[in-house]
Amino acid sequence: MTKRLDSEWIIVNEFAQVRLTVDTNGNDPRLCIEDLATGRRIYLDAFGLAGLTTATPEELARYMD
């Protein structure tokens, strides 16, 4: 399920709930991904997001619980 609010997205499935927002407090906009279960956050700029597109499924799987 994906829910669009004014300035955020909440994405939920049976394994996780995350909030996506765009942080504009720095020099460049960054995507903020917040795990709603733990409150932990990560901020990714355009370079970091582009890097995700080159990662293999095996590389990304290392970061899953």
Backbone bond lengths (Angstrom), bond angles and torsions (degrees), N, CA, C in turn:
res aa  C-N    CA-C-N  psi(-1)  N-CA   C-N-CA  omega(-1)  CA-C   N-CA-C  phi
1 M - - - 1.441 - - 1.527 108.84 -
2 T 1.311 117.16 137.98 1.448 123.07 175.95 1.515 108.24 -124.51
3 K 1.316 116.61 131.01 1.459 121.16 -178.76 1.521 108.21 -123.07
4 R 1.319 116.61 122.68 1.462 121.40 -179.93 1.516 109.18 -97.26
5 L 1.326 116.84 122.68 1.449 122.42 173.26 1.525 107.60 -108.76
6 D 1.319 118.94 -177.05 1.459 121.37 -176.80 1.523 113.34 -53.78
7 S 1.321 117.06 -50.43 1.458 119.53 -174.64 1.525 113.01 -128.32
8 E 1.314 116.82 19.20 1.457 119.20 -178.59 1.522 111.09 -153.22
9 W 1.318 113.92 161.01 1.459 122.46 172.66 1.515 106.84 -119.13
10 I 1.337 116.73 137.44 1.464 122.66 171.06 1.522 105.87 -113.75
11 I 1.323 115.86 121.85 1.465 121.23 -179.43 1.519 107.59 -117.87
12 V 1.334 115.72 126.73 1.460 121.55 -172.41 1.525 109.53 -133.83
13 N 1.328 116.23 139.34 1.464 121.71 165.33 1.519 107.23 -142.22
14 E 1.312 118.06 -169.08 1.461 120.27 -176.17 1.529 112.97 -71.41
15 F 1.329 118.20 -10.43 1.460 121.45 -176.82 1.527 114.32 -108.31
16 A 1.329 118.06 -22.93 1.468 119.48 -173.20 1.522 111.24 -159.04
17 Q 1.324 113.91 160.40 1.462 122.67 173.25 1.522 106.83 -135.77
18 V 1.327 116.95 122.17 1.461 120.39 -179.95 1.524 110.74 -130.29
19 R 1.318 114.58 150.99 1.460 121.82 174.60 1.521 107.64 -113.01
20 L 1.326 116.31 131.45 1.463 122.58 176.53 1.519 108.59 -111.70
21 T 1.315 115.82 128.73 1.458 121.43 175.18 1.521 108.49 -138.16
22 V 1.310 116.19 161.64 1.461 120.70 175.14 1.520 107.75 -103.85
23 D 1.331 115.74 121.10 1.458 122.91 178.67 1.523 108.22 -93.19
24 T 1.318 116.65 121.75 1.469 121.28 -179.15 1.528 111.59 -114.69
25 N 1.327 117.78 19.66 1.463 121.05 -177.94 1.521 113.66 -78.07
26 G 1.324 118.33 -18.49 1.461 121.16 -179.04 1.514 112.00 -95.81
27 N 1.331 115.27 -161.60 1.470 120.95 178.99 1.519 112.14 -67.99
28 D 1.315 116.26 -38.22 1.462 122.28 -178.70 1.519 108.92 -128.37
29 P 1.330 117.91 153.21 1.465 119.08 177.45 1.528 111.35 -65.48
30 R 1.332 115.32 146.54 1.464 121.58 177.88 1.516 108.53 -133.54
31 L 1.310 115.40 147.54 1.458 120.81 173.38 1.515 108.26 -83.05
32 C 1.331 116.77 127.41 1.462 121.92 174.61 1.523 107.28 -102.75
33 I 1.315 116.38 124.07 1.463 122.43 176.33 1.516 106.77 -113.21
34 E 1.339 116.09 119.37 1.463 121.41 -178.43 1.517 110.10 -117.09
35 D 1.317 116.79 126.24 1.459 122.76 174.01 1.530 106.84 -78.10
36 L 1.312 117.54 114.76 1.461 120.89 -175.84 1.523 112.94 -70.64
37 A 1.319 118.12 -20.19 1.465 120.78 178.41 1.527 111.67 -76.19
38 T 1.330 117.06 -36.37 1.462 120.44 -175.10 1.523 113.62 -111.32
39 G 1.322 116.97 -18.59 1.460 120.56 -175.51 1.520 113.66 81.10
40 R 1.322 117.40 -0.52 1.467 120.63 179.53 1.512 109.97 -70.68
41 R 1.344 115.95 146.29 1.467 122.02 -177.46 1.512 111.16 -132.19
42 I 1.321 114.40 152.40 1.453 121.58 171.24 1.526 106.85 -135.12
43 Y 1.325 115.93 143.77 1.460 121.95 178.41 1.520 108.45 -116.37
44 L 1.326 116.10 127.02 1.460 121.22 -179.05 1.521 109.50 -123.83
45 D 1.340 116.05 127.06 1.454 119.75 174.48 1.529 108.95 -86.56
46 A 1.310 117.14 -177.77 1.465 120.82 -177.09 1.530 111.46 -59.20
47 F 1.330 117.57 -37.54 1.458 120.96 179.82 1.533 110.97 -64.48
48 G 1.332 116.32 -44.97 1.469 120.22 178.42 1.516 112.06 -64.18
49 L 1.327 117.08 -40.07 1.467 120.61 178.20 1.518 111.13 -65.62
50 A 1.325 116.84 -41.81 1.462 120.06 178.12 1.521 110.67 -62.52
51 G 1.335 116.62 -36.56 1.465 120.58 178.05 1.515 112.58 -62.62
52 L 1.328 117.51 -32.58 1.468 120.36 177.64 1.523 111.81 -61.96
53 T 1.323 117.11 -29.64 1.464 119.62 -177.75 1.523 112.23 -70.80
54 T 1.323 117.25 -16.70 1.467 119.52 179.91 1.524 112.49 -98.50
55 A 1.334 117.11 -7.03 1.463 120.88 -179.16 1.527 110.38 -74.75
56 T 1.311 115.57 143.40 1.455 120.75 176.84 1.532 108.87 -81.39
57 P 1.321 118.07 160.37 1.469 120.03 175.11 1.528 112.53 -56.70
58 E 1.325 117.60 -34.09 1.459 121.08 179.38 1.528 110.78 -67.82
59 E 1.332 117.48 -39.28 1.462 120.52 178.82 1.530 110.36 -66.41
60 L 1.315 117.12 -41.61 1.462 120.39 179.17 1.526 111.67 -69.03
61 A 1.319 118.07 -32.91 1.463 122.31 -178.36 1.526 111.88 -63.11
62 R 1.325 118.02 -25.38 1.467 121.23 178.57 1.525 112.23 -61.46
63 Y 1.326 116.97 -22.03 1.461 120.93 -176.59 1.523 113.36 -98.08
64 M 1.313 117.59 2.32 1.453 121.78 179.16 1.520 109.69 -89.94
65 D 1.331 116.53 151.90 1.479 121.14 177.81 1.503 111.04 -67.00
